[in-house]
Amino acid sequence: MDASPIKAVADWMKTADLAEVVYRKNGTGFSLTALGAHDPAQLSAPAMPSGRFHPVASDGVGVFQWNEPGKARKVDEGVELAAGDVIGVIVTGSGASKPIVSPQAGRVAKIFIDAGQAVEYGQPLLLLESR
C-alpha cells in the first residue's frame, strides 16, 4: 500500500489545526486522529506568528462588560495598556465577574467586541500592538 496520500493528509491536518479526519469512499477509507486529540489538556491553541499585533482572548464564557458596575471604562482603541491592566470583565451565568487582564503592555489597535455581547472561551476581544 502506498501511504504517501495519507502522509499528505496528515501534513495538511497540521496546517489546518484539525484534530481528526475521516475519509470513506466505496467501502474503503481511513481515519487520522492527532496525538492527544481526545484529551483537551493536551490540545494547545494554534501558534500565532510573531509580529507586532497580539490578540487578547476571552478566558471564560459569559457576557462581556468593559467595566465593573460603578467604574469607568478604561479601554478604547489607541489607549496604552500595561501588563496586568484590567481590560474588562466577563459576567458568568451565576452572576460572578471574572476580570480580563492585559497579558502584556501595548496599544489597543483594534477592538472586536461590544459591551453586553456574549463571549466564548478563546474568542478574540482585541488586538494589542507591541511597542
C-alpha positions as CSV (number, residue, x, y, z in Angstrom):
1,M,0.0,0.0,0.0
2,D,1.2,3.5,-0.9
3,A,1.0,5.6,2.2
4,S,2.1,8.9,0.6
5,P,-1.5,10.2,0.2
6,I,-2.2,9.5,3.9
7,K,1.1,11.3,4.8
8,A,0.0,14.3,2.7
9,V,-3.4,14.4,4.5
10,A,-1.6,14.2,7.9
11,D,0.7,17.1,6.9
12,W,-2.3,19.1,5.8
13,M,-4.1,18.4,9.1
14,K,-1.2,20.1,11.0
15,T,-1.6,23.3,8.9
16,A,-5.4,23.3,9.2
17,D,-5.3,22.8,13.0
18,L,-7.6,19.7,12.7
19,A,-7.9,17.1,15.5
20,E,-9.4,14.3,13.4
21,V,-10.1,13.5,9.7
22,V,-12.3,10.6,8.4
23,Y,-12.4,9.6,4.7
24,R,-14.7,6.9,3.3
25,K,-15.4,6.1,-0.4
26,N,-16.8,2.9,-1.9
27,G,-16.3,0.9,1.3
28,T,-12.7,1.9,1.9
29,G,-11.0,4.8,3.6
30,F,-9.1,5.9,6.6
31,S,-9.3,8.0,9.8
32,L,-6.5,10.0,11.3
33,T,-6.5,11.5,14.8
34,A,-4.0,14.0,16.1
35,L,-1.9,12.9,19.1
36,G,-3.8,14.0,22.2
37,A,-7.0,15.0,20.3
38,H,-9.2,13.2,22.8
39,D,-7.6,14.9,25.8
40,P,-8.4,18.6,25.8
41,A,-5.5,19.2,28.3
42,Q,-3.0,18.1,25.5
43,L,-4.5,20.3,22.8
44,S,-3.0,23.8,22.6
45,A,-4.1,26.9,20.8
46,P,-2.5,27.3,17.3
47,A,0.7,29.3,17.4
48,M,0.3,32.8,16.3
49,P,3.1,34.1,14.0
50,S,5.3,36.5,15.9
51,G,4.6,40.1,15.0
52,R,3.7,43.4,16.5
53,F,0.0,42.6,17.0
54,H,-1.1,40.2,19.8
55,P,-4.7,39.0,20.3
56,V,-6.2,39.1,23.8
57,A,-8.8,36.3,24.0
58,S,-11.6,35.6,26.4
59,D,-10.6,33.1,29.1
60,G,-14.2,32.3,30.0
61,V,-17.8,32.1,28.9
62,G,-20.4,34.7,29.7
63,V,-21.3,38.3,28.9
64,F,-18.5,40.8,28.3
65,Q,-18.6,44.2,30.0
66,W,-15.9,46.9,29.7
67,N,-16.1,47.8,33.4
68,E,-17.5,46.6,36.7
69,P,-20.7,48.4,37.8
70,G,-19.9,51.8,39.1
71,K,-16.4,52.0,37.5
72,A,-15.4,54.0,34.3
73,R,-14.4,52.3,31.1
74,K,-10.6,52.5,30.7
75,V,-10.1,50.7,27.4
76,D,-10.6,52.1,23.9
77,E,-8.7,51.9,20.6
78,G,-5.5,53.9,20.8
79,V,-5.2,53.6,24.6
80,E,-1.9,52.3,26.1
81,L,-2.1,49.4,28.5
82,A,0.4,48.0,30.9
83,A,0.7,44.3,31.6
84,G,-1.9,43.3,34.2
85,D,-4.3,46.2,33.5
86,V,-7.9,45.2,33.7
87,I,-9.5,45.3,30.2
88,G,-13.0,44.3,31.2
89,V,-15.0,41.6,33.0
90,I,-16.9,38.5,31.9
91,V,-20.1,38.0,33.8
92,T,-20.9,34.3,34.1
93,G,-24.4,32.7,34.2
94,S,-24.1,32.6,38.1
95,G,-23.6,36.4,38.1
96,A,-19.9,36.2,39.1
97,S,-17.5,38.6,37.4
98,K,-14.2,37.4,36.1
99,P,-11.7,40.1,35.2
100,I,-9.8,40.0,31.8
101,V,-6.3,41.4,32.2
102,S,-3.8,42.6,29.6
103,P,-1.2,39.9,29.2
104,Q,1.4,42.4,28.1
105,A,2.0,46.1,27.6
106,G,0.9,47.7,24.3
107,R,-1.5,50.0,22.5
108,V,-5.1,48.8,21.8
109,A,-5.0,48.6,18.0
110,K,-8.5,47.0,17.3
111,I,-11.5,46.1,19.4
112,F,-13.7,43.2,18.3
113,I,-16.4,43.2,20.9
114,D,-19.1,45.4,22.4
115,A,-20.4,45.7,25.9
116,G,-23.2,43.2,26.6
117,Q,-22.0,40.8,23.9
118,A,-21.9,37.0,24.8
119,V,-18.4,35.6,24.5
120,E,-16.9,32.1,24.4
121,Y,-13.6,30.8,25.6
122,G,-10.8,31.7,23.3
123,Q,-12.8,34.4,21.4
124,P,-10.6,37.4,20.4
125,L,-11.6,40.5,22.3
126,L,-9.0,43.0,21.0
127,L,-5.5,43.3,19.4
128,L,-2.6,44.8,21.3
129,E,0.2,46.4,19.3
130,S,3.6,45.9,20.9
131,R,5.8,49.0,21.5
